[in-house]
Every structure is written in C-alpha cells, then in structure tokens.
Amino acid sequence: MLKSQKAYIFILVLIFFTKTTVYGQQYFLWDDRPAKDWMTEAYPIGNGRIGAMIFGGVYKEHIQFNENSLWTGNEQETGEYQAFGEVFIEFGQVGAKPFSNYSRKLDLDQALHHITYNQGNQKRSRRYFASNPDQVMVMEYTNENKKSLNATIRLKDSHGKLTKSIAGDLVFSGVLSNGMEYAARLHVKTEGGEVLETKGEDGEIFIQVQSADKIVILLSAATDYANTRSTNWKANEKPLEANKRYIQEAAKYHFDQLLTRHLKDYQSLFARVQLQLGTEDLSQELTTKKLLQHYKQKPSPALESLIYQYGRYLLISSSRKGGLPANLQGLWNNSNTPPWRSDYHSNINVQMNYWPAEVANLSESAWPYLDYINSMREVKKENTQKEFPGVRGWTVRTENNIFGGESFSWNTPGSAWYAQALWEHYAFNRDKAYLRDFAYPILKEICQFWDDRLVRRDDGTVVAPMGWSPEHGPTEDAVSYDHQIIFDLFTNYVEACQILQIDKTYGKHIETLRNALLKPKIGKWGQLQEWETDRDDPNDKHRHVSHLFGLYPGRQISKWETPELADAAKVTLNARGDESTGWSMAWKVAFWARLQDGNHAYQILKNFINLVGGEGIDYDNGGGVYANLLCAHPPFQIDGNLGYVAAVSEMIVQSQNNMIELLPALPDNWKDGKIKGLKARGNILIHELIWKNKKVESVVLRSLEHQTIQLLSATVLKDAKLMKEVNGKYIYQIQLKPNQSLKLTKAVKN
C-alpha cells in the first residue's frame, strides 16, 4: 500500500470517530424492523434536490425517490408535485433465510441511513446517503463473507415508462402532459462478482449481480426545469445528459470518497448548532417509536432535542442553495395526486418552512425560498393585474406551483408575508448589497400593491379591502390578518429605506400609511379581534390563528412594548385551545414563547410529540408525529417539523429591535441545558449559552461587525454594563467588536 493511501484511510477513520455529536450525545432515529408504510415509518434522505424514502426490507429493499422540480401544471394551472420513481432490490436465494439483530438507523450527524442485520450466519450491511456535492444518491451493500452478494436491481418510473439500458446503466425517461422532460439513471459498481443485464417479459431491463463482495449503486434524477421565466422555465441541459454527467463524475470516486465529500458538505451546515436540554442522554436501547410511546408517561428532553435537530436535518435535506424551496412535504412524495398538491401554500405553510432558516443558523437554506419569490414576480404581476386592475406590484393565491401558476382563494397579504423572509435574511446577516440589489426592489413593489389597494376612510384610517382570515370566517374589509402583515411589510420597507438611504420620500409615504392602518382591537371578552367587527366566538377551536401574526412571526405585538395587546392575544390562545393539527401546534408553541410563558409553550410542545397511527395506537386522529418523527397534519406535512425548530429556538433566545433576550420562555423541564450556534438578528452568533436552574451560567456572543446591543437576562451577569432593571430582569449594554467573542458569566456573590 502506498503511503498516501494509508494517510487517506486514516483521515476517513478519523471522520467516522469524530462525529459532530451534540455535547457527546449522538442523534439518530432507529427501528428494529423494516418499514411497512411510506408516510409513517420509512426514513427520509435528501440532498436538497433529490430525496428518497427508504424501507429497509430484508428480502426486498424498496427505495421511493423524488426530484423536487417534477411538476404538472404551468403558469395558469397549478398542477401537482409528482412522484418520480422507485428502486427495488431483491437479494437472491438468501431471501428464504431468517434474520436477526435488525437495526435501521438514520444518523442525523452524518445524514447517513445505515441498516444492519444477521442472516445466513453473517452480518449484512447497507448504507445510504444523498450527496449534494455530487448530486447523486449513493447506496452501498456489503456482506461479512466474500462473494456472497446476489441481487436483482430494478428501476421503475412512477409514470409508467419502461426502463432500458444505456451503456450498462438502467435509464427511464418521459415527458409530462405540460411538456416537462424527466429522466432517471442508475449505475451499478461492484467489487468482485458478475453484473448481468436481463430483459423481462414486459421488455423492461433490469440488472442481476452474482457473487459480489460489495455493491455500490449511484442514482440520479433530473428534469429540464429551470427557475427562470425568460427561458420558459427550461434548462439548457436535457435531463438525460444531466444524469449522464452526474453519474460519470460520481463514478470516479470510491464509496468512502463520496461519503467523505458528503460529510464535509453536510456537517458544515448541520454541526453549527448543538443542543442539549436537560442532562439525560437519548436512550439507545429503545426504538424511536418506543421513545414516543414512553413520552406520554415521562417527557424526555433528549427526545425533544432530537426532534429539534431532525427539523434542521429535514431543512438541509430539502432546501439547498440553487434549488427549489421545500414544499408541503419538503421534497418527499409518493403520489401523483398528493394531498393539497404538495404545493407552496401561501397562507402560512411555506413561510413556516423557513422560520428556522436564519435563527437555527442555516441561512444558506433560505436561498431557494428567496430565489423562488424572485422568480415568480413577473407571472404574479400579470395574474394580479387581471384580478385587481390598475394596481402596481403583485400578490398571490393560496395554492402555488413552480411556474407561477396558482389556484384556490386569493391570499392578498401572501406576497407581503413572503417579503418578511426577504427582510429577515437581511436582519440576521446584515448584507447591505443583498438588501439593495435583491430584497429592496421586491419589498418596494409589494408595498406599491398595498399603496394602490388600501382604502382611505374619511376619518383618516386606512384599511385593507375584502380580506379573509385563513381558513375560515367571512370576507370583508379590515381583517386583522391582513393589517398585521401589511404593518410588518411597511415597517421593514421603511427600515430598508433608512439603512440604504434611498427613496426617502416614498419611504416617508409608506411610513404614514403604516401609522394610519387600523390598529389591532381588543374585543368584548378580552380577546384580540380577528375581524373589525367584534364577532369572535370564544368556542372557536380553528387551527389557524392568523390574527396573531403580529405576535409571531411579526413584531407588532409584544409583552414589553404592547402589553395590553399581548394579554388579549393570550386570551385568544386560551380560547382556541392547545390541541390541534401538527403545524398549528408548532405555531402555538412560538406564540406562547413570545408571550414568555415557557411552561404553557412546553405543554403544547408535549402535545406535538404525540405518536399518530401505527399498531396498538388508538389516538390517531389528532396532530402530532409519526413513528419516523415526520409531522402529522394529518396527513404528513413538513411545516410542523420546521416550525418546531423555530419555536424551540424562540423559547431559548429572542432577538428584536436591537435587543437579545436570553431564556425568555424556558420551561421548568428544561431547568438545565446548553446550546451552541444560534443566530440573533444583527448578525450576532450565540456561540454558546449554558444555563442551570433556569439561570444563565455563561453566554458567549460574537458579532461580525462593531455594534452596541442590549442584552436582557433574568440573571445578574459579570463584565456587562447594567442599564436598568425591569420586572426582575436586567438590561445590559454590550459592546461587540468584529469577530471577537465576548463571554459573560453569572455574577457570584462574595
């Protein structure tokens, strides 16, 4: 063996034994049997563009895969997100033999799916990952004994096209009804053994492997979609050619090299945030399903932090820069008629997908959403002009696709809610060039839509006409949902004008409009009114609480600056109740976090961690999570998983208006804990925050620029300039220098 080869093997081993674990705790999902059901049991992998659900069958493996641009529809018709294909692998004569010691594990630290079991007096192993650097899915199969691997490998198109052979690879291709071209390609590499092509009775080609030491499969899928209207949404490269290029490049590497490249890329994102709630480690003896079953009797902070990191894993896996944003199911879908089209729902769902992107230190994953907003503008302007003649700017309907097509009701504040993500990306990263060149033009044109759309009343009040509070209630003027989102849009735009020192006259005009907007109102039973008319029903348990946008994710309502409105929001939340669908509970956790009631937020968080479906489970009608931890609306929607991450972050750190508050909504069950890597607005990194008995022990802050901030804490801190004490909390003035860490610790009395 050459010296360089020895060095390479040493580095590889080092990678496997220096996992990016959370304070020594490994995070993984696992089961002791193969998955039977796609939605509730199979485990997801993804590289932001290609995703798969893996079943892990012993005798016959089933891998269902997607590519997130495979859509029907066009600029007029919404269409539906489509399933792409499946891989089936049968393992020869060994199928007749029993198996034992089965383990199916999804390692979140490595984004690696690992299956092991004993069969026929030998250990068998499979490893799966989806590589972003190499844009392929990678599958490895090994047996303990040499020359013992036999497999029949089939590639199936979800739209019925026959699989053929091109240069020894399995390939299918087709064209959807809207003219979209698609193709998949599967390449098999072996160590030892023989690879044969076989033609089935139906003319379909499949591959047989005999007596191999190892099998490695590379899978690529692509369409001819590009997110640019100027090219008619078409890419220059055809999907057959794209797949050929991906496969040929990836085939140059051995499996371990591909894995190393994958780990370097993935861990550069995932490892940024580490979280430990409580002091216990996650049990490695109980399957994930059993952990969920035990949770109802004894809540586990370790499981709660696992679900937090699982949400970050899902966002990385379904949303990578240069691609499309995560849809209602991320990018995982096994149907050509999925629930709600698996679309981009504009009245909270796609927005919730991106709530964790900035605060959970995954700003790169926000870019597909930001690019999507930008790519839709011209189509949306045309559609908006048809519906609202004479207005500038644009808005959206509730259901949306990847071409600008839309359907269902008009959600007039939808584009303004989109715009919040544009502003938040600036607020967390402070990139003025991005704000000026990318975000600002979009913010302005959406402001122009509302400038033209708003109704000026004789008393000087400004209201939004004919709004709807999703997804219930009458359509009428001055709906609170509309006003709170418009307030947020106008506030962000005015600040952008001030930061960039441009459009001062128009910025002042928008500020005047904002100040004239009808303010949130408190109703007859103390609630925050959903409509201008005081008609709220105290028995209404609807899942949408749209009229609390100003509390979260907006900033119009807060416990500190508008205590009366915050109290009214609390009355509304108590009336709506704590139990709901999965994503709705995630939103309610965030609401209670903003109200700084950690124990109430935690109660709803516990409701969210409710095992839905499965054998012996009789509480399968409400929201919660499945055995694979995917969020149950029901059925599966990914927004709850991602909203959970944002809500938990909000319980630990909040930032707004140049102030950072530590542990604002910490529940009693998290009296001890620590977190690394959260982001705060102002481009400030919470490098590490440690607390004991619900008090800050130490916090390390880092800013990429020179700035002065206010830090709010219930703990007396050393080396910090105390400004004032308010309601038992201390406000400190902190000077931060560029790229220098500042550590503040709990003051100890002499």
N, C-alpha and C positions, 0 to 999 in steps of 0.2 A: 504493500500500500504506500502511495506517495505521501510525503509529509503534509502537503496541502489538503489531501483528503482526510487525514487524521484531524487536522485543525477544523475542517468543516463539520465532521461528526461531533467533535467536542462542543462547538458552538450550538449545534442542533440540540444535543442533550441538555445543554445549559438552558436553552429556551424552554424545554419541557419541564425543567425542575425549578424555574424561577417564574412561576405563573403570577399574573397580575392579580393576586387574590386580595380580598378586602380585609386588611388588618389580620392576615393569616387565615381568613375564612374563605373556603372555596365555594363558589356559587354555581350550582348546576340543578337541572331538572332531571329526574330519572324515574324509570319504571322497571318492574321485574317481569314484564311480559310485553310482547309486541302490541302495537296499536291496532285497534279494530276500526276506529272511527276517525275520519279525516279531521273533523272540526274539534272534537273534544279530547283526542288522545295523541294524534301524530304530532311530531315536533318540527317547528319551522327553522329553516336556514335561508339566508339570502345575502346577496352582495349589493343590494340597492336597485338592481335591475332584474336579476333572475332570482326567483325564490322557489323553494320546494318544501313539501311536507313529506316526512319520512315515516314509514310504518314499522320497519324493522322486523318483518316476518322472517321466521327461521327457514321455512321451506320455500317460500316465495316472497321475495322482497318487492315492495311497491313504493315507488317514488313518484309523486304527482308534482309537476313543476309549472311555473308561470314565468312570463316575461311581461313587465308592467305596462308596455305600450300596445298590447294586443287588445284592441277595442273595435267594436262595431260603431256605427253612427258617423256623424260628420258635423259640419258647422251648424246644421239645422236640427238634426236628430241626435238625442243624447246617446242612444245605443247602450251597450253594456260591456263591461270588462269581461274578458274571455279566459277560460282555462286554456292552457297551451298543450300539454301532453303528459305522458306517463312513461316511466321506465319500469319494466317487470323483469326480475331476475329469478330464475329457478335454479336450485342447486343440486341437480343431478340425482343420483341414486341415494345420496345421503339423506334425502327427504324422508325416507322410511324410518330413520333412526330417531329415538327420543333425544331431548336436550335437557340441560340443567344449568343452574347458576347463570340465568339470563339477566343481563343488565343493558338497558337502553338509556343512555345519558346524553344530555345536551349541556355542554360545558360553556357557560356564558363568558368566562375569562378568555377563552380561546375561540369562541364561535365555532366549536367543533362538536359534531354529533358522533358518539362512539358507542358501538354495540359489541358486546362480548357474550359468549356462552360456550358451554362444553357440549360436544356432540361427537359420537363415534370415538371416544377415548382421546379427544384432542380439543384444544381451545381454538375457537374461531373468533375472528375479529373483523369489524368493519369501521371505517372512519369516513365521515362526510363533512365537507365544508364548501361554501360558495365564495370564490375568490374575487375580490374587487380588483386587485392589480392585474389579474389575468383573465377576468371576465368569463370564467367558466365555473361550473360545478365539478367538484373533484370527489371521486368515490374510490376507496381502497378496500380490497377484500384479501384477508390472509388466513391461512390455517397453520396450526402448530406443526403439522407434518408436511414435508415436501411432496410435491407432485400429487396433491390430494384435492385440488380445487377444480370442480367441474361446474359449469354454469351455462344456462341458456339465457341470452340477453335480448330483450325486445324493447323497441321504441315505438310508442303509439301516439298518434295525433288525436287531439280532442275534437277535431273537426272531420275525422274520418279519412284523411288521405293516407294511401298506402306508403309504408316505409320501404325505401330502396337502398341500394348500396352505391356509394361514390368513393372510389379509392380506398375501399375496405372499411369505410365508416357507414354507420346507419344514418340515413337522412330522410326527413319528410319535409314537404313544403306545400304551401297552398295560398289561396287568395280569398279574403273575406268578401262579403257582399258589398262593402264600401270601397273595395279595391285595395285594401291593405294586404301587402305581401308578408308572409311569415315563413320561417323555416327553423328546424332544429337539427343538430348534428351530434352524434355520439361516437366517440373514438375509444377503442379498447387497446390497452397496453398490458402485456403480461410478462412475468418472469417465469421462464420455462413453459412447458405445455404447448398446446396447439390451438390455433384460432381458426375456426371454420365458418364460412357463410352458408346459410341454409335458406331455402325458399319454401315457404309454407304453401298449403293448398290454395289459399286465397291470393297467392302471388306476393305476399309480403316477405321481405328479407329479415332474418334475424341471425344472431351470432351465437355460436357454441364454442365454449372454451373447455378443453380437456386436459387434465393432469397438470395444472399450473401450480407454481409456488405462490404467485401473487397476481391479482387482477387490479388494474387501475383504470377507471372509466372517467373520461372527460366529456362533459355535456355542455353544449352551447345552444342558446335560442335567441332569435332576433327577429325584428320586423323592419320594414322600410320607413318607420315613423321618425320624424324629426320635429322638435317643438318650435318650428319657425313657419309662420303663415306664408311668408314670401316664397317659400319653396313648395307651397301647397301641402305642408306637413310631411314632406317626403325627404328622406335622407339620400345622399349621393350614392351610398353603398347599398347594394341589394343584400337581403338577409342571407342568402346562400353564400355570398362572398364574405360577408362579415363573420359568419360562423366558421368558414374555412380558415380565415385569418386568425381568429381566436384560438381555434384548436391547434393549428400548426405552431403558433407561438407557445402555447402552454405545453405542447407535447415535447418541447425541447428540454423541459425540466423533469427531474425525478419527483416522485410524490413528496418526499421530505423537503425538497427545494420549494415546491409550490406551497407547502404548508408554512414554511419559514417566511415566504413573501406575504402570505395571507396574514400570519400572526403579526408581523411588523406593521402592516397597514391597519388591521383591525384594532390592535391594542393601543395604537397611537391615539385612538378615539376613546375606546371603552375604558382604558385604565386611568383616564383623567379624574374620574370621580370614584371614591371609595367610601363606603358607608357601613357603619356598624351601629345598630340600635340594640341597646341592652348589652348584656355580657355573655349570653349563650351563643354557641356555635350552631349552625344548622345541622340537624341530625342526618348522618349519612346512612343510618340503618333503615329509616322509614322512606318509602317512596314518596314522590311529590303528592300523589293522590292521598296517601295516608296522612301526610302532614296537613293537608287541607281538612281531612275528616277530623283530626285531633284538634284542629284550630278552634273549632266551636266551643270545645270544653276548656282549652287552655291556649289563649292567643300567644303567638310566637313572634317576638320582634325580629328574629332571624329570618323567618318566612316573609315577614313584611318587607325587610330589606332585600330579600331575594326577588320579590315581585317588583320592587323599585329598579333593580339592576336589569331585570328581564325587560322592563319597558324601554330602558336605554338600549339594550341589545336589539329589540324589535325596531326601534327608530333607525339605528345604524344599518340594520339589515334590509330595511325597506326604503331608505331615503339617503342617497349619496349624491354628492355634487355632480352636476352634468346630466342627471336623470330626471325622472318624473317624481312628483311627491307621493307620499303614502296615501292610499285611498281608504275607503271604509274598512277594508280588510288588509291594509298595509300593501302587500302585493300578492298575498296568498289567496287563491280562489280555485275551487274545483268544479265550478259550474259555468255554463254559458248563459244561464239566466239567474245570476246571483241575487241575493236579497238587496233591494234598493240599488240595483245595477252595480253594486260595489263601486259607487261613484264618488265624486267630490261633492259632498253635501255642504252647502254654504251657510247653513244657519246655526252651526256650532261645530260639526264633526271634523271637517278638515282643519279648522282652526285649532281645535283641541289637540289634534295630532301634533301640532308644532308648539304647543305651550312649553314642553320641556326642552326644546332645542337649545335655547340660549342659557337658561338657568342651570341646566344639567350639563353644560359645557360641551355641547355638540352643535356649535354654530354652523359648521360645515353642512350638517344635515338639514339646516333650514333652507339652503340654497335651491333645492328642487322646488320648494313651495314658492319662493320668491321669483324664480325664473318662470314658473307656471303662471303666476299672476301677470308678469310682464308679457308673456307670450299670448295671453288671451285678450289683450286690450283692444285690438282693432276689431275683432269679431264682436266683442261685447259692446263696443261703441255703436256698431251697426244695429245690433239687436235692441239696444237701449233706445236708439233714435226711433225705431219702429213703434215701440211701446209708449215712449214718452217724447213725442215730437218737440223739437226746439230746445231740448236740454243739451248742455255740454257734458263731457265726461261719460261715465258708464256705470252700470251695476249689473247684477246677475239674478238668475233664477235659483231655485233651491238645488236642483239636480244639475250637475255639470260633468262634461267629459274632457278629453284631452285635445279636442279640436275647437273648443269654444261653444260647442253645441250644448243646449240646456233644455230643461223641461220642469214641470210642476210649477208651483206658485212663484211669482216674483218675490224675491227677498231683497227689497230695495236697500237696506243697510248692509247687505252682504259684502259689497266691494269695500265699504268703509271698514268692515271687520277684517277683510283681507289686509287692508292697509295698516292695521295695527302691527302685523308681523313685520312689515317693511320698517316701521318705526322702531320696534323692539330690537331688530338686528342692529340698528344704529345705537340705541340706548345701551346695549350690552357691550358693543365693540368700539364705538366712538370713531368710526371711519368716516371722515368728512367727505372724502372723494366718493365713497359709496352713496352717502346721503345726497350729495349734489347731483351726481350723474345718473344714479339708478333709482333711488327711492323718491326723491323730491318731485320729479315730473309726474309720477303716478299719484302721489299724495295730492298734488295740486289738481289734477283732472278729476279726481273723485270729490274733492272739495267743490269744484265747479259744478258737478252734478247736483250737489245739495244746495249750492248757492242758487241754482235755477229752479230747483224742485221745492224748496221750502216755501211755506205760506206765511206772509207777514200779516198779522192781525192788526186791527185798528188800535188795540191797546199797546202795541209795540212788541208783543210776544211773537216769537217765531215758532212754527210747528211743522212737523213732517206730515204730509197728507197721506191718507189712506194706507196706513200701516197694518201689520199683522204681527201678533206676538206668537212666534212659533211654539208649538204647532197646534194652537188652539185659540179660541176666542174670536171676537168679531174683527172685521176690517174697518178701521176708522182713523180719523186724524189723531195725532199726538199720542201714539203708542210709546210707552216708556222705553221699550227695547230699541226703537228707532232713535230716540233722543239721546240715550246714553252712549250709543255707538257713534252718533254724529258728534257729540260732545268730545269723545275721545279722538276722533279724526281731526276735528278742528284744533284741539289742544296740541296734538302732535305736529300738525302743519304749522301752527303759529310758532312753536318752538324751533321747527326746522328753518323757518324764515329768519328767525333771530340768530340762530347758530351760523347760517350761511350768509347772513347779511344781504339778502336778496328779496325782491318782491315786497318791500316794506309796506307799500300802500295796500296791496291786496291782502297781505298778512293782517294788517290792521282791520280791514273789512271783515275778514273771516273771524277775527277775534270779537268784533262787535256782534256778528251773527251768533257766535257761540254764547256770548253773555246774554243774548236775548232769547235763547232757546227756553222753552217751557221747562222749568226745573222739576226734578222728582218730587212727587207729592206723597204725603202720609195720609192714609185713609181712616175710616171711622172706627176700625178695630185695631188701629195702630200699625197696620201693615204698610209696606211700600207698594204704592198702587201700580198695577200692571197696565192700566189704561187711565186716560184723563178722567173719565167718569169713575166714581168710587163704587165699582161693581164687583170687586174681588170676592170670591167665595171662600170662606175660611175652611171649607171641607174639600177644596180642590187639591188633589194629590198629583197633578200632572207632572210628568218627568221633566219637561222644560221649565226652567225658572229664568226665562230670558230677560225679565225686567230687573235682574240683579247683575247685569253685565257691568254696571258701574262699580260694583264691589269687587268683582273678579271676572274677567281679566283686566277690566278697566281700572281707572284711578279717580273716579268722580266721588265715590263714597268710601269713607274710611273711618275707623274708630277714633282716630286722632283729630281729623280735620272736619268731619261732618258727623258727630256722634249721634244726633237725632236720626239721621238717615240710616246710620249703621244699626241703631236699635230697631228701626222699622224693618230693615232687611232681616234682622233676627226673628222678628215676629212672623214675617212671611215664610222663612225657612222652617220654623217650628210648625207652622200650619201645613206646609207641603209634606212634611214627614221625612224620615231618614232613609226609608227603604224605597228603592226604585230600580230602574234598569242600570246596567253596569256603568255606562259612561256618565249617567246622571249622578250616580253616587260619587264618582270621581270629582265632578264639578262641585258637588255639595261639600266634599272634604275641603276643597280650595276656598269655598265661601266661608266656612267656619274657621279656617286658618286665618283668613283676612280679618275675621271678627275676633281673632286671638283667643278662641275657645278651643284649646288643644284637646281636651277630653271629649268634647262633642264631635270635633273632626275625627277623632280616633274611633268613636262609636260607629260612625258611618264607614270609616276605613275597614272596620271589622265586618260590617255588613257586606262590603265589597268582596272580602275574602270568604266567599260562600261557594262551596262546591256545587256546581249546577250539573245535573244529568249524571248518568252512569249507573252501574248495577248497585242496587241497595240504597240508592239516594232518592228520597221522596220529596225533596224541596227543589224541584227542577223547573219551577215556573217563573221565579224572580230573577233579577240580575245577579251577577257575581262572576266567577271564573270557572272554566272547565278544568279537567284534570291536567291539561297541558298549560294551565295558567292563562290561556287566552281569554279575553274579556267576553262575557255573555251579555249581549244587549237584553235578552237573547234574540236571534242567534248571534254568532260571532261578529263583533266589531272591535277594531283595534284602538279606537279612540279612548276607551276606558283604560286600557293598559298605559297609554301615553299620558292621559290626563292624571292618572295616579302618580306618575313621576313628578309632574309639575306640582301637584297638591302636597305631596310629602316634602318636596323642596321648600314650599311656601310655609310649611309648619316649622321648618328649621331656620330659614333665613328669608327675610323680606327686604326688598330694596325699592325705593321710590323717592322722587323729589330730593335727591342728593342725601338721602338717609338710608342707612343699613341697620336693620334690627335683627339681633341675634336671639334665637329661640323664642319667637313671638307666640307660638302656639304648640308648645311641647306638652304632650300628654303625660300623665303620671306613669304610664307603662314604659315610657322612654326616658326614665329619670337619668340614666347613664347612656352615653353614646359618643360617637365621633364621626366626622365627615371630612373628606378632603375633596377639593376641586370644584365646589360650586362657584358659579359666576353671579356677580351682582351688577346691576345697572351702573354705568360709569366705567366699564371695562376693568372691574375690580375682581380679583380672584380671592375667594375664601380658601386660602391654601390649606388650612386645617382649622377645624373647630372641635374642641373637646369639652364635654360637659359632664358633671357629676352632681347627683341630687338636684337635677334641673337647673344648675347654676353653671355659668361659663367657667371652665378652668383655665383655658387659654384659647386665643384665636390668633391666627397668622393671616394678615392681609397683604396683598400685593397688587399694585397698580402699574399699568404700562405707561402712565403719564403722571405728571405732577398735578396733584389736586388736593383740595380740602374737602373732607366729608364729615357728616355727623353719624356717630355710631350710637345706637340705642341698645341698652342692655339692662337686665334686672340685676346684674352682678356688678359689684364695685371692682373696677379694673385699675391695675397699676400702669404707670407710664402713659396715661391718657389725660388730656385736659378736659376736666369736667365743666360743662357749660351750665347745666341746670338739672334738677331732679323733678320729674313729673309723674305723679301717681305711682310712686315706688319704683320708677325706672330712671336710669341715668342716661343723660345725653352728653356724649363726649365729642369734642372736636379733634379730628385726626388729620395730620399732615402726612400725605403719602408722596414719596419720591418715585420717579420712574424705575421700574424693575428691581426695586428693593423691597424685601419682606419686612413687615413690622409685626412683632409679636407682642400681644398684650395678655397679661395673666391676671388671675384673680388676686385681689389685694388680701393679704393675710394680716390680721390684727396682731400687734405685739403682745 
